[in-house]
Amino acid sequence: MSNPMQRERVRRWIGRWLLAVAGLHVVLGVVAGRARLGSMLERGWNGLGNAAAEERLAFWFVIAGLFLAVVGMLVDAVEAQGARLPAIGACLLLALAVTGVVLEPFSGFWLLLPPAVGWLARNRGVGAASNNSMQTDGAQRRS
């Protein structure tokens, strides 16, 4: 039988996946948009509305990654407590992923599909068998 700590790490994959995607998003945004972000820094951050479209795109690309990191941290914290994630979050994440994939098929929106589907599956009880086996394993060890 596998170690319960290993199973706990496997169970907490959704928030960590989102954090990894967020990290990639921020790094890619900074690397690909470094010239645009640099010119914004030189002029000062105020007046973003007057910046060129490419500069605004680079800025919001990085901000979107940071926002996804916040969501990933919150999801991971809920997973760490063993609590159920709100179903509306899974539906919204899936809607975002599907919309993004349809509108921009050659993008990173595909990376949001696994956590969205996993989140929905977990809420539908697909992971219930593994949760029950964890409780059973713990009860057997105490006896």
C-alpha positions in Angstrom: 0.0 0.0 0.0 1.3 3.5 -0.7 2.2 6.0 2.0 -0.7 8.3 3.0 1.6 11.3 2.6 2.2 10.4 -1.0 -1.5 10.1 -1.6 -2.0 13.5 0.1 0.5 15.1 -2.3 -1.3 13.5 -5.3 -4.7 14.8 -4.0 -3.3 18.4 -3.9 -2.5 18.6 -7.6 -5.1 21.1 -8.8 -3.8 24.2 -6.9 -0.2 23.3 -7.6 -1.0 22.9 -11.3 -2.5 26.3 -11.4 0.5 27.7 -9.6 2.8 26.1 -12.2 0.8 27.6 -15.1 0.8 31.0 -13.3 4.6 30.8 -13.0 5.0 30.0 -16.7 2.6 32.8 -17.6 4.5 35.4 -15.6 7.9 34.2 -16.8 6.8 34.1 -20.4 5.2 37.5 -20.0 8.3 39.1 -18.5 10.7 37.5 -21.0 8.6 38.0 -24.1 7.5 41.5 -23.1 10.7 42.8 -21.4 11.2 45.6 -24.0 7.6 46.7 -23.7 7.6 46.5 -19.9 11.0 48.2 -19.8 9.7 51.2 -21.8 6.7 51.5 -19.5 9.1 51.5 -16.5 11.2 54.2 -18.0 8.2 56.4 -18.6 6.6 55.5 -15.2 3.7 53.2 -14.5 1.1 56.0 -14.4 -0.9 56.5 -17.6 -1.2 52.8 -18.6 -4.3 53.8 -20.7 -2.0 55.9 -22.9 0.5 53.1 -23.5 0.7 51.3 -26.8 -1.5 48.3 -27.2 1.6 45.9 -27.1 2.7 47.5 -23.8 -0.8 47.1 -22.3 -0.9 43.5 -23.5 2.5 42.7 -21.9 1.3 44.3 -18.6 -2.0 42.5 -18.5 -0.4 39.2 -19.5 1.9 39.4 -16.4 -1.0 40.6 -14.2 -3.2 37.6 -15.4 -0.4 35.2 -14.4 -0.2 36.8 -10.9 -4.0 36.6 -10.5 -3.8 32.9 -11.5 -1.1 32.4 -8.8 -3.5 33.8 -6.2 -6.2 31.4 -7.3 -3.8 28.5 -7.3 -2.6 29.4 -3.8 -6.2 29.5 -2.5 -7.1 26.2 -4.2 -4.0 24.6 -2.8 -4.9 25.8 0.7 -8.4 24.4 0.4 -7.0 21.1 -0.9 -4.5 21.0 2.0 -7.3 21.2 4.5 -9.1 18.3 2.7 -12.1 20.5 2.1 -14.3 20.4 -1.0 -13.6 23.0 -3.6 -16.6 25.1 -4.7 -18.1 23.7 -7.8 -18.7 27.2 -9.3 -14.9 27.6 -9.5 -14.6 24.5 -11.6 -17.3 25.6 -13.9 -15.8 29.1 -14.3 -12.3 27.6 -14.9 -13.7 25.2 -17.5 -15.7 28.0 -19.2 -12.5 30.1 -19.3 -10.4 27.2 -20.7 -13.0 26.3 -23.4 -13.5 29.9 -24.4 -9.8 30.5 -24.6 -9.1 27.3 -26.6 -11.9 28.1 -29.1 -10.8 31.7 -29.6 -7.0 31.0 -29.4 -6.3 27.3 -30.1 -2.5 27.9 -30.2 -2.3 29.2 -26.7 -1.8 28.1 -23.2 -5.5 27.9 -22.4 -5.2 24.1 -23.0 -3.3 24.0 -19.7 -6.4 25.0 -17.8 -8.4 22.0 -19.0 -6.8 19.3 -16.7 -7.4 21.2 -13.4 -10.9 22.2 -14.5 -11.8 18.6 -15.4 -10.1 17.3 -12.3 -11.9 19.7 -10.1 -15.2 18.8 -11.6 -14.4 15.1 -11.3 -13.4 15.5 -7.6 -16.7 17.3 -6.8 -18.7 14.6 -8.6 -17.1 12.0 -6.2 -14.6 10.3 -8.6 -12.0 10.8 -5.8 -14.4 9.4 -3.1 -13.0 5.9 -3.4 -9.4 7.1 -2.7 -10.7 9.2 0.2 -12.5 6.2 1.7 -9.5 4.0 1.3 -7.4 6.6 3.2 -9.9 6.5 6.1 -9.9 2.7 6.0 -6.1 2.5 5.9 -5.9 4.9 8.9 -8.5 2.8 10.9 -6.6 -0.4 10.2 -3.3 1.1 11.4 -4.8 2.2 14.7 -6.3 -1.2 15.4 
